[in-house]
Amino acid sequence: MRSKKSRATSVDIAHRAGVSQATVSRVLRGSPLVNPETRERVMEAVRELNYKVDHRASSLRTQRSGTLALLLFEDPTPDESHINPFFLSMLGSITRACARHRHDLLVSFQQLSDDWHADYEDSMKADGLILLGYGDYMAYHSKLEQLVEQGTHCVRWGPVLPDQPGISIGCDNFRGGQLVGEHLVGIGRKRVAFLGHASNHYPEFFDRYRGCDAALQKAGASMHADLQVDAESSEEAGHAATIALLERGRPFDAVFAASDLIAIGAMRALGEHGRHVPWDVAVVGFDDIPMARFASPPLSSVIQDTTRAGELLVETLLKLVRSEPADSVMLPPTLVVRRSSSVG
């Protein structure tokens, strides 16, 4: 009989649950190789014996820190946060997923120096990196190649591209653009302006543009270069891009903004210039950040599943850490229609 004062061990857990010690180890590591019934039996034994994982000893045995690093790219914001609000809900999902897998989470801004990864995996502060945001993808590409070449465990939120370095979890941005185009055509709008970069430097925005164009072409229309204005993802950029669009004097009856922040800035500029949303100009954004629901009028937007995205980022990274097969995943988007593009 084990003394009441002695600490339970993984051997005790295995005996209580009727499994091998190796199975107990897999369960405590969060391995997906254990079936749900066995996992629950082991966890019940863990609770009954009040077993506490010795993270320090485990780290020494596995040469792992039990920590993941989340690196955020700084975005232009009106406050000092420099965090795109779209990433806040994903941050919550990532944090919860780490807790479920018994990992700590280290959060920091990305430092795009030549050795930006060195403070994390190379120094054993983290077992792997999750990257959110990147700015100009063509400038960022070489950093991703460097991480892959050096064997860093790394997963990013971003576009899923042919021959890309490493693994990414992303949204089907082309389909998201199609949903917007189909909706706008359905309400009789075919002169669609696009606010956001439309080039390979910003592949997510570009796919949204191309998807909308594909939907318009099916209806006998198309996107026009003179109705596209570059804009970063901020309200100020959306406002400035809309002013520039209006100054061109080209007729348009809808605005597809590459992000909700751009769309909210666009609606403010349209109102200042006597354009009524949605009667004169229908407006649709992308991301469905909480602010979209409280905009005036409430903003139609493409929803990206940030909850599932956060889970997949953590699960995929842990597969890489455990040297298990892992693939990029593209999540399906949905469109929510609100008053900014509802003219019925």
N, C-alpha and C positions, 0 to 999 in steps of 0.2 A: 504494500500500500504506500502511496506517495504521501509524504508528510504534508499536513495542511500549510506549514510555513514555507515549504519549498516551492519554487516557481515551476509552473507547467512548462513542458518542452514540446517540441514538434513531435517527438516520439509518443508522448502522452496523447496529443491530439490525434495522431494516426491510429493509436489503439482504440480510443473512444469512438472515432468515426468509422473504424473498420476499413481503413485504406492504408496505402504505403506512405512512408515519410516523404518520398519524392512527390506524391500527389498533394500532400499538405503543402510542400514548398511551392508547387505550381499554383495552388489556390491563393496562397499568401502573396505571390508575385503578380496575381491578376492574370495568369495565363488563360487564353481562350480555349486551350486544349482540354480543359476539364469540363465535363457535362454539367448542366445546371443542378441536377439532383445531387451529384457528388459534392459539388461546390457548397450547396446549402448544408449538407451533412457535416462537412468539415467546419463551416462557419458556426454551426450550432455547437459543435464541440469546443471551438474557440471561445464562444460566449460562456458556455457552462464552466470551463476551466479558467476563465478570466485570463486567457493567454495574452501576453503582450509581446509584440515583435521587437526584438533587439535590433533596431535599424543600424546602429553603429557596427555590430558584429556582422550583420548581413552585408553591409557595404564593404567591409574588409574582405569577406569571402568572395563576393562577386565583382569587386573593383568597380562598383557603381555607387552613385551618390544618393539614389532614391529621389532625385530632384530633376524636374524638367525646367528649361528656361524658355520663357515667352518674350520674344523681342519685337517690340512695336516700332514701326516707322513713324517718325514725327510728321503730323499733318498740320497745315495751317488752320488755326481755330481762333475765334474771337476772344477766347480766354487763354489762360496759361496752360491748359491741359495738353495741347498738341496731340490729342487723341481723337480720331474720327469717331463720332458717336455710333456709327455702324458697328465698330469693333467692341463697344462696351458690352452688348448682350452676348457676343461671342466669348468675351473674356470671362463672363460669368459661367458659361457652359464649359469652357476649358478648365476653370477652377474646380467645378463640381466633378468633372470627369477625372481630374487628377486625384481628388479625394477618394473617389470610388476605387481607383487603382492604387491607393495608398502611396501616392507620390506627393511631394511638396512642389510648389510652383514658384519659380523666381521670375519676376517681371521687371523688364528694363526696356529702355529705348534702344533701338539699333544704332550701333556706332559703325559707320561704314569705312573704317580704317582697313588697312591691309590685313591686320591680324584680329579682326573684330570677333572672331569665334574663340580666341585664345582664353578669354576670361571665363569661359563656360565649360564646354566639354573637355578641352585640353587640360584644364587645371582641376578637373574632377568636381567643379561646382555643380555641373548638370550632366545628365546622361545623354541629353539631346536637346535640340532647338526647335521651337515653333516660331515661324516668322509671319507677322501680320503686316501687310502694307509694304510698298517698295518704291513708290514714285515712278521714275522713268525706267521701264523694264529693260530697255536696251543697255542702260548704264548699270543696272542691277545684275544683269545676266552673268557678267564675269565673276561677281561675288558668289553667285550660286554655283558656278563651275568650280570655283576654288574650294567651296565646302565639300562638294562631291568628290573632287580629286583627293582631298585630305581625309576622306572617310568619315566625316562628321555626320552623326545621326541627325537628320534635319528634314522637317516637313513644313511646307508653307501654305498659307491661304492665298490662292491666286488662280490664274488661268491654267487650264490643262492644255498644253501645247505639244505638237509633234517634236520629238527630239529635244525636249526640255531637259535641263540638268536637274536631277533629283525628282522628288515626289511632291505633288501638290494636291490639295483638296480645294475644289472650286465650284462655282455655280455655272450652269449652262447659260452663259450670257447671250449667246446667239438666240437661243430659244426665248430668253427673256425679252430680247428686242422684238422677236416675232410676235409675242403676245401683245406688246404695246402697239405694234403696227396693225395687227388684226383688230384690236380694240378701236383704234383711231379711225380706221377705214369703216368700221361698223357704225360709227357715229357721223360718218360723212366727211371726215377730215383727211385730206390727201396732200396738203401743202405743209409738210412736217419739218420744223426746224429742229436741229440737234445741237445741244449745248454740251460740249465735252470733247476731248481729244479723240480724233478718229484716225489713228495710225498705229503701227506696230510698237511704238514707244509706250502705248497704253492699251494693251491687247484686250483687257476687259471692256473698256469703253468702246473700242473698235468693234468688238463682236456684238455689242448692243446696237451700235449703228448699223452694222451689216444685217443683223436679224430684222430690224425694223424695215430696212430697205427691201429685203426679200419679201416681206409681207405686203409692202406697198406695190412692188412689181407684180405680184399676183393679181392686184386690183387695177393694174394699168397705170400706176403712178410710180414714183421713185423718190429717193432722197436727192436733194440738190446741194452741190458744193457751196453755193452762195447762201444757203440756209444753215450751214454748219459753222459754229464758232468754238474755238478752243476754250476750255475752262477747267481749272482744277476743282476738286471737290470741296467747295466752301460757298457759303451764302454770298459773300462779297464777289467771288468769281462769277457766280450765276447772275448776279445783278449787273455786273460790268459786261458780261457776254450778251445779255439781253439788250442793254443799251446799244452795244455795237451792232447787234442784229437789227434793231429798229432803225438805226442810222443808215443801214444799207438800202432801206426803202423797198425791199422785196416783200411781196405779200406772203403771209403764212397764216394758217388757221389752227396750228397745234405746235406745241413744244414738247419734245422728248428730251428730258434732261438726264445725263448719264448718272446722276446721283440725286438723292432727295435734297441735299444741301443746295446743290445748284438750282434745283426746281423751286425751292422756297425763295431763293434770291431772285429768280426769274419772275415769280408771281408778284413780288414787291415792285420790280421795275415795270412790269406790264401795268399794274394798277396806277403807278405814278404817271404813266403816259396814256391814261384813259382807255386801256384795253381791259375789258371785262372777262374774267375767268369764271366759267368756261364758255360763255356765249360767244365772245369774239375769238378767244384763243383757249383751246383745251390744253391742259398741262399734265404730264405724267412724269414721275420720277423713278428712281431705282434704289432699293435697299429697305424701304419701309421702316425707317427709324421712328422711334416714338413721337418725335416732333411732327412727323407727317400727318398724324391723326389730328393734331391740334393746330395745324396751319389754317390760314383763312384764304380760301376755302380749304377744307380737308383735302389732302393730296392723294391722288391715285398713284400707286407705286407697285413695283415688282418686288415680291418678297423672296429673300434668300433665307434658307433654313439655317439660321445661326446656331440653333440648339444642336442639330445633327452635325453641323460643321465642326463645332467645338469638340464633340465626342469623337468624331473621325480623326481630327488632328491628333488628339491624345492617343487613341487606339493605334493609329498608323505609326506614330513615332515609337510607341512601346514595342511594336512588332519589329521595327528596325533595330531597336536597342537589344532585343532578344534574338536578332539574326533570323527572324522569320520573314517569309515572303510578304511583300506589301506593294500595293499599286495605287496610282492616282485615282481619284474619284471625282466625278462631276455630278453635282446635285441638281435636281430639277427645280425650276423657279415656278412661282404662281403670281398672278396679277390680282390685286385688290383695287376695285374701282370705287372712287369716292367723288365728291362734288366737283373737284377740279377738272374732271373730264366726263361728267355726267350731265347731259343736256336734256334728258327726258323729263 
